[in-house]
Amino acid sequence: MAAPFRLLRTSLILFTLLIAAAPIAHADISQEQREKTYRQLEVFSNILSILQENYVEEIDTQQAVDGAIRGLLLTLDPHSSYLTPEEFQELQEETSGSFSGVGIEITIKDGILTVVSPIEGTPADRAGIKANDLIVEIEGKKTKDMTSDEAIKLLRGSRGSKVSITIQREGENALRPVTLTRDIIPLHSVKASFLTPGFAYFRITNFQNHTTRDFKQELSSLEKKDPIRGLILDLRNNPGGLLSQAVSISDIFLKKGAIVSTRGRTEDQNMVFQAHSTNDDASMPIVVLVNEGSASASEIVAGAIQDQKRGVVVGTRTFGKGSVQTIIPLPDGSGLRMTTARYYTPNNRSIQALGIAPDVEVPAGEEVGQEPPPDSEARREINLDNHMQGQDEAASPASAIDPETKERLRNDPQLNTALNILRSLEVFSSYGRMQGSRQ
């Protein structure tokens, strides 16, 4: 399998799971089907010829043919598209570099341009754009019937330039006009830190060429500081990316068994990706955080860990993007992005349009597992002025959490629940070891 191209990273991202950029096998087509296709192509050719000779203005033939190809792909699914030579070149260049834009992942949902999620730390994120926001206008142009590629072209631009969009948010009657200043969108996809001693937090914003390498480096760096007793893998608002990276991230935590399988119309699209046991396998308990903005490659990781009973999935149901796209270079330098397969979790689940249901559902705004409110803190001995220090106070879990992390957990019930689950898993694991030693 050839090295995959990363997803289009311009002013926004049409999230897609990409696996190949090589010629693919052709399904058998009957002679009757071929003849029918030729007759339809002859109709198209006749119409184009009539327009060229009789339309009120001279027709740009190349533009007309490009439009016809785009229209053809638009009838198939939201993730298949035609890339002009310029767009295809940009896709290749952006695979290993940064891009200038606003930082939004989008898809076409029910015919409407819809935000999957803003990329963390980008202009869209800072402006408060949220998952499931509907983009109804870009620079005053209505987005109804607009393709994702057309929206990308309108939203991308040089750093420092501005672009205006209008969004419709669920539950709100009024439209929201938003002006965004384009910026360089960073391609670093992994962030890691300790929440408390022994409990690590890893956030993957999307699956890029170097995601697994960067993840392993961060993991090694943290383990040198303090042994990791539990790990939270945050895939919330992660729109996906490369299949290869989703598989290799999953393989870090899984010793054997299937990670994901793909099935398409032709035999070469039917593949099963297996986990491998290595000395680098991470064996600590894990909790995976997901939400409605977790899509594609994120769902592969969450589904594999869930089906293999390797960890606990916490949050809300994921987006449900269960299809695979292949990039095919064309002779004139353009490219065809085509949906070629569906993917399935180890338990043979296709989550296309269904998503991954978490093991523990925690809505983002629900007060689950929260710290007590500040006014109740004063009623505890530890918060009284000049209280007598306990012998084990310095080593207590509460004192190990710095104020910034404490506030973060208070404002993020999903993350707080994940940390509490990890602590519980450690307690039960210790209890099991004690019971075993008594036998």
C-alpha positions as CSV (number, residue, x, y, z in Angstrom):
1,M,0.0,0.0,0.0
2,A,1.5,3.3,-1.0
3,A,2.1,6.1,1.5
4,P,-1.2,7.9,2.1
5,F,-1.7,11.6,1.6
6,R,-2.8,13.6,4.6
7,L,-6.2,15.3,4.5
8,L,-6.7,18.6,2.8
9,R,-5.4,21.3,5.2
10,T,-6.3,24.7,3.9
11,S,-8.5,27.3,5.6
12,L,-10.6,24.5,6.8
13,I,-10.4,20.7,6.7
14,L,-12.8,18.3,5.0
15,F,-12.1,15.5,7.4
16,T,-11.6,12.2,5.5
17,L,-9.9,8.9,6.2
18,L,-7.2,8.5,3.5
19,I,-5.4,5.2,2.9
20,A,-3.8,5.2,-0.5
21,A,-2.6,7.2,-3.5
22,A,-2.0,4.4,-5.9
23,P,-3.9,2.9,-8.9
24,I,-6.7,0.7,-7.7
25,A,-8.3,-2.4,-9.1
26,H,-11.4,-2.1,-11.3
27,A,-14.7,-3.9,-10.5
28,D,-16.1,-6.0,-13.3
29,I,-18.6,-4.1,-15.5
30,S,-20.9,-5.9,-17.9
31,Q,-20.9,-5.1,-21.6
32,E,-24.5,-3.9,-21.3
33,Q,-23.4,-1.4,-18.6
34,R,-20.5,-0.1,-20.7
35,E,-22.8,0.5,-23.7
36,K,-25.2,2.4,-21.5
37,T,-22.4,4.5,-20.2
38,Y,-21.2,5.3,-23.7
39,R,-24.7,6.4,-24.8
40,Q,-24.9,8.7,-21.8
41,L,-21.5,10.2,-22.5
42,E,-22.6,10.8,-26.1
43,V,-25.6,12.8,-24.7
44,F,-23.2,14.8,-22.6
45,S,-20.9,15.5,-25.5
46,N,-23.9,16.6,-27.7
47,I,-25.1,19.0,-25.0
48,L,-21.7,20.5,-24.6
49,S,-21.3,20.9,-28.3
50,I,-24.7,22.6,-28.6
51,L,-23.9,25.0,-25.7
52,Q,-20.5,25.8,-27.3
53,E,-22.2,26.9,-30.5
54,N,-25.4,28.5,-29.3
55,Y,-25.1,29.7,-25.7
56,V,-25.5,33.5,-25.3
57,E,-21.9,33.8,-24.3
58,E,-18.7,32.0,-25.2
59,I,-18.2,28.9,-22.9
60,D,-15.0,28.1,-21.1
61,T,-14.9,24.4,-22.0
62,Q,-12.4,23.4,-19.3
63,Q,-14.5,25.2,-16.6
64,A,-17.7,23.5,-17.9
65,V,-16.1,20.0,-17.8
66,D,-14.6,20.6,-14.4
67,G,-18.1,21.6,-13.2
68,A,-19.6,18.5,-14.6
69,I,-17.1,16.3,-12.9
70,R,-17.7,18.1,-9.6
71,G,-21.4,17.6,-10.0
72,L,-20.9,13.9,-10.7
73,L,-19.0,13.4,-7.5
74,L,-21.4,15.5,-5.5
75,T,-24.2,13.0,-6.3
76,L,-22.2,10.2,-4.6
77,D,-21.3,11.3,-1.1
78,P,-19.9,14.4,0.7
79,H,-16.3,13.1,0.8
80,S,-15.7,12.3,-2.8
81,S,-14.4,15.3,-4.8
82,Y,-12.3,16.5,-7.8
83,L,-9.1,18.3,-7.2
84,T,-7.8,20.6,-9.9
85,P,-4.0,20.5,-10.6
86,E,-3.6,23.5,-8.3
87,E,-5.6,22.0,-5.5
88,F,-3.9,18.6,-5.8
89,Q,-0.5,20.3,-5.7
90,E,-1.6,22.2,-2.6
91,L,-2.7,19.0,-1.0
92,Q,0.8,17.4,-1.6
93,E,2.6,20.5,-0.3
94,E,0.5,20.8,2.8
95,T,1.2,17.1,3.8
96,S,4.5,18.2,5.3
97,G,4.0,21.9,6.0
98,S,1.7,24.4,7.7
99,F,-1.1,26.3,6.0
100,S,-2.7,29.7,6.4
101,G,-6.4,29.7,7.2
102,V,-9.0,29.9,10.0
103,G,-8.8,26.3,11.3
104,I,-12.2,24.7,10.9
105,E,-13.0,21.1,10.1
106,I,-16.2,20.8,8.0
107,T,-18.4,18.3,6.3
108,I,-21.7,18.5,4.3
109,K,-24.5,17.3,6.5
110,D,-28.0,17.1,5.2
111,G,-26.9,19.4,2.4
112,I,-25.6,22.1,4.7
113,L,-22.0,23.1,5.4
114,T,-21.5,22.0,9.0
115,V,-18.6,22.5,11.4
116,V,-17.2,19.2,12.7
117,S,-14.9,21.0,15.1
118,P,-12.5,24.0,15.3
119,I,-8.8,23.1,15.5
120,E,-7.6,23.9,18.9
121,G,-5.8,27.2,19.3
122,T,-6.8,28.6,15.9
123,P,-8.7,31.7,14.9
124,A,-11.9,29.7,14.7
125,D,-11.4,28.2,18.1
126,R,-10.6,31.6,19.7
127,A,-13.7,33.1,18.0
128,G,-15.9,30.5,19.8
129,I,-16.9,28.4,16.7
130,K,-18.4,25.1,17.9
131,A,-19.0,21.6,16.6
132,N,-22.3,21.4,14.7
133,D,-22.5,25.1,13.9
134,L,-24.0,25.6,10.4
135,I,-22.1,27.9,8.1
136,V,-24.8,29.6,6.1
137,E,-22.7,32.4,4.4
138,I,-19.0,33.0,3.6
139,E,-18.1,36.5,2.5
140,G,-21.8,37.2,1.9
141,K,-22.2,34.2,-0.4
142,K,-24.9,31.6,0.6
143,T,-23.4,28.2,1.2
144,K,-26.5,26.2,0.1
145,D,-25.4,23.7,-2.5
146,M,-21.8,24.9,-2.1
147,T,-19.2,22.0,-2.0
148,S,-16.6,21.7,0.7
149,D,-13.9,22.4,-1.8
150,E,-15.6,25.6,-2.9
151,A,-15.9,26.7,0.8
152,I,-12.2,25.9,1.3
153,K,-11.3,28.2,-1.6
154,L,-13.3,31.0,-0.1
155,L,-11.9,30.6,3.4
156,R,-8.2,30.2,2.7
157,G,-6.0,33.2,2.2
158,S,-2.8,34.9,3.4
159,R,-2.0,35.4,7.1
160,G,-3.5,38.5,8.6
161,S,-6.3,38.8,6.0
162,K,-9.9,38.7,7.2
163,V,-12.9,36.5,6.2
164,S,-16.4,36.9,7.3
165,I,-18.8,34.0,7.9
166,T,-22.3,33.7,9.2
167,I,-23.3,30.7,11.4
168,Q,-26.5,29.3,12.7
169,R,-26.2,27.6,16.1
170,E,-28.7,25.0,17.3
171,G,-31.2,26.5,19.8
172,E,-30.6,30.1,18.6
173,N,-33.0,31.9,16.3
174,A,-30.6,34.7,15.3
175,L,-27.7,34.2,12.9
176,R,-24.2,34.9,14.2
177,P,-21.9,37.0,12.0
178,V,-18.2,36.2,12.7
179,T,-15.1,37.9,11.3
180,L,-12.0,35.7,11.4
181,T,-8.4,36.8,10.9
182,R,-6.5,34.1,9.0
183,D,-3.3,32.8,10.6
184,I,-0.8,30.1,10.2
185,I,-2.4,26.9,11.4
186,P,0.1,24.7,13.3
187,L,0.4,21.0,12.5
188,H,1.5,19.7,15.9
189,S,-1.0,17.1,16.7
190,V,0.1,15.8,20.1
191,K,0.1,17.5,23.5
192,A,1.0,15.8,26.8
193,S,1.3,16.6,30.5
194,F,0.6,15.1,33.9
195,L,-2.7,16.0,35.5
196,T,-1.6,14.6,38.8
197,P,1.5,12.5,39.7
198,G,1.3,9.3,37.8
199,F,-1.8,10.2,35.7
200,A,-0.9,11.5,32.2
201,Y,-3.1,13.4,29.8
202,F,-2.5,13.1,26.0
203,R,-4.4,15.1,23.5
204,I,-4.4,14.3,19.8
205,T,-5.9,17.1,17.7
206,N,-5.8,15.2,14.4
207,F,-3.9,12.3,12.8
208,Q,-1.0,13.5,10.7
209,N,2.2,12.0,9.2
210,H,4.2,12.3,12.5
211,T,1.4,11.7,15.1
212,T,2.6,8.3,16.3
213,R,6.2,9.4,16.4
214,D,5.4,12.5,18.4
215,F,3.1,10.5,20.7
216,K,5.9,8.0,21.5
217,Q,8.4,10.9,22.1
218,E,5.9,12.6,24.6
219,L,5.2,9.2,26.3
220,S,8.9,8.6,26.8
221,S,9.5,12.1,28.0
222,L,6.8,11.9,30.7
223,E,7.8,8.4,31.8
224,K,11.3,9.7,32.5
225,K,9.8,12.2,34.9
226,D,7.4,9.9,36.7
227,P,6.1,6.4,36.1
228,I,2.7,6.6,34.3
229,R,0.1,4.7,36.3
230,G,-2.9,5.7,34.1
231,L,-3.4,7.6,30.8
232,I,-6.2,9.7,29.4
233,L,-6.3,9.9,25.6
234,D,-8.3,12.9,24.6
235,L,-9.8,12.6,21.1
236,R,-12.6,15.1,21.5
237,N,-13.1,17.3,18.4
238,N,-10.5,15.3,16.5
239,P,-11.8,15.1,13.0
240,G,-9.5,12.2,11.9
241,G,-6.8,12.1,9.2
242,L,-4.6,9.2,8.2
243,L,-5.7,5.6,8.6
244,S,-2.0,4.5,9.1
245,Q,-1.6,6.8,12.1
246,A,-4.9,5.6,13.7
247,V,-3.7,2.0,13.4
248,S,-0.2,2.7,14.8
249,I,-1.6,4.8,17.8
250,S,-4.0,1.9,18.6
251,D,-1.1,-0.6,18.3
252,I,0.7,1.2,21.1
253,F,-2.0,0.0,23.5
254,L,-3.0,-3.3,22.0
255,K,-0.8,-6.4,22.0
256,K,-2.8,-8.6,19.6
257,G,-6.1,-8.9,17.6
258,A,-7.7,-6.7,15.0
259,I,-7.6,-3.0,15.1
260,V,-9.8,-2.2,12.1
261,S,-10.8,-3.7,8.8
262,T,-11.9,-2.1,5.6
263,R,-14.2,-3.5,3.0
264,G,-14.9,-2.1,-0.5
265,R,-16.2,-3.1,-3.8
266,T,-12.9,-4.5,-5.1
267,E,-10.7,-7.1,-3.4
268,D,-7.7,-4.8,-2.9
269,Q,-9.8,-2.6,-0.6
270,N,-10.6,-5.5,1.8
271,M,-7.9,-5.3,4.5
272,V,-7.5,-6.2,8.1
273,F,-5.0,-4.3,10.3
274,Q,-3.7,-6.3,13.3
275,A,-2.0,-5.2,16.5
276,H,1.6,-6.4,17.2
277,S,3.1,-7.1,20.6
278,T,6.4,-5.1,21.1
279,N,8.6,-4.0,24.0
280,D,7.2,-0.5,23.5
281,D,3.6,-1.4,24.2
282,A,1.9,0.8,26.8
283,S,0.3,-1.4,29.4
284,M,-1.1,1.2,31.8
285,P,-4.9,1.6,32.3
286,I,-6.4,4.1,29.8
287,V,-9.5,6.2,29.4
288,V,-10.4,7.6,25.9
289,L,-12.4,10.9,25.8
290,V,-14.7,11.4,22.7
291,N,-17.5,13.6,21.7
292,E,-19.6,14.5,18.6
293,G,-16.6,16.1,17.0
294,S,-14.6,12.9,17.2
295,A,-14.6,11.4,13.7
296,S,-13.0,9.0,11.3
297,A,-9.5,8.0,12.5
298,S,-10.6,9.0,16.1
299,E,-13.4,6.6,15.9
300,I,-11.1,3.8,14.8
301,V,-8.9,4.3,17.9
302,A,-11.9,4.5,20.2
303,G,-13.6,1.5,18.6
304,A,-10.5,-0.7,18.8
305,I,-9.9,0.1,22.4
306,Q,-13.5,-0.4,23.3
307,D,-14.0,-3.6,21.4
308,Q,-10.8,-5.1,22.8
309,K,-11.8,-4.1,26.4
310,R,-8.5,-2.3,26.7
311,G,-9.8,0.9,28.2
312,V,-12.9,2.9,29.0
313,V,-14.5,5.3,26.5
314,V,-16.0,8.4,28.1
315,G,-17.9,11.3,26.7
316,T,-20.7,11.5,24.1
317,R,-21.5,9.6,20.9
318,T,-19.0,10.2,18.1
319,F,-19.7,11.7,14.7
320,G,-20.1,8.5,12.7
321,K,-17.7,8.9,9.8
322,G,-17.0,5.3,8.7
323,S,-15.8,5.6,5.1
324,V,-12.3,5.5,3.5
325,Q,-11.1,7.8,0.7
326,T,-8.4,7.1,-1.8
327,I,-6.5,9.8,-3.7
328,I,-5.9,9.0,-7.4
329,P,-3.5,11.2,-9.4
330,L,-4.8,11.9,-12.9
331,P,-2.6,12.4,-16.0
332,D,-3.1,16.2,-16.3
333,G,-1.9,16.8,-12.7
334,S,-5.4,16.9,-11.1
335,G,-6.6,14.3,-8.6
336,L,-9.7,12.3,-7.7
337,R,-10.6,11.8,-4.1
338,M,-13.0,8.9,-4.0
339,T,-14.7,6.9,-1.3
340,T,-13.6,3.3,-1.8
341,A,-14.5,1.4,1.4
342,R,-16.2,1.3,4.8
343,Y,-14.3,0.5,7.9
344,Y,-15.3,-1.9,10.7
345,T,-14.2,-2.2,14.4
346,P,-12.8,-5.4,15.7
347,N,-16.3,-6.6,16.7
348,N,-17.4,-6.1,13.1
349,R,-19.3,-2.9,13.7
350,S,-19.7,-0.4,11.0
351,I,-20.2,2.9,12.7
352,Q,-21.1,4.9,9.5
353,A,-23.7,7.4,10.5
354,L,-24.0,5.7,13.9
355,G,-20.8,6.7,15.7
356,I,-19.2,5.1,18.8
357,A,-21.3,5.1,21.9
358,P,-19.2,5.7,25.0
359,D,-19.0,3.2,27.8
360,V,-19.7,6.1,30.2
361,E,-21.8,8.9,28.8
362,V,-20.9,12.3,30.2
363,P,-22.4,15.4,28.4
364,A,-20.0,18.3,28.3
365,G,-22.1,20.5,30.5
366,E,-23.2,17.8,33.0
367,E,-22.0,18.2,36.6
368,V,-20.7,14.7,37.0
369,G,-17.8,13.9,39.3
370,Q,-17.2,17.6,39.9
371,E,-15.3,19.0,42.8
372,P,-17.4,20.5,45.6
373,P,-18.4,24.2,45.0
374,P,-15.9,26.7,46.4
375,D,-18.2,27.7,49.2
376,S,-18.3,24.1,50.6
377,E,-14.4,24.0,50.5
378,A,-14.3,26.4,53.4
379,R,-16.1,23.9,55.6
380,R,-13.3,21.4,55.4
381,E,-10.5,21.3,58.0
382,I,-7.8,21.6,55.3
383,N,-9.1,25.1,54.3
384,L,-9.2,26.6,57.7
385,D,-6.6,29.2,58.5
386,N,-3.7,27.9,60.7
387,H,-5.1,24.3,60.5
388,M,-2.8,21.7,62.0
389,Q,-1.1,19.8,59.2
390,G,-1.9,16.1,58.9
391,Q,1.0,13.7,58.7
392,D,0.0,12.5,55.2
393,E,-1.4,15.8,54.0
394,A,1.5,16.6,51.6
395,A,1.0,13.2,49.9
396,S,-2.8,13.3,49.6
397,P,-4.3,13.2,46.1
398,A,-6.1,16.6,46.7
399,S,-2.8,18.4,47.5
400,A,-1.1,16.9,44.5
401,I,-3.5,18.8,42.1
402,D,-2.2,22.3,41.3
403,P,-4.8,25.1,41.3
404,E,-4.8,25.5,37.5
405,T,-5.5,21.8,37.0
406,K,-8.1,21.9,39.7
407,E,-10.0,24.7,37.9
408,R,-9.6,22.8,34.6
409,L,-11.2,19.7,36.1
410,R,-14.0,21.7,37.6
411,N,-14.8,23.2,34.2
412,D,-14.5,19.9,32.3
413,P,-16.7,17.2,33.8
414,Q,-15.7,14.7,31.0
415,L,-12.0,15.0,31.9
416,N,-12.8,14.9,35.6
417,T,-14.8,11.7,35.2
418,A,-11.9,10.2,33.2
419,L,-9.4,11.0,36.0
420,N,-11.8,9.5,38.6
421,I,-12.2,6.3,36.5
422,L,-8.4,5.9,36.3
423,R,-8.1,6.3,40.0
424,S,-10.8,3.7,40.6
425,L,-9.1,1.3,38.2
426,E,-5.9,1.7,40.2
427,V,-7.7,1.0,43.4
428,F,-9.4,-2.1,42.1
429,S,-6.2,-3.3,40.6
430,S,-4.4,-2.9,43.9
431,Y,-7.3,-4.7,45.7
432,G,-7.0,-7.6,43.2
433,R,-3.3,-7.9,43.8
434,M,-3.9,-8.0,47.6
435,Q,-6.6,-10.6,47.3
436,G,-4.3,-12.7,45.1
437,S,-1.5,-12.5,47.6
438,R,-3.8,-14.0,50.3
439,Q,-4.6,-17.1,48.3
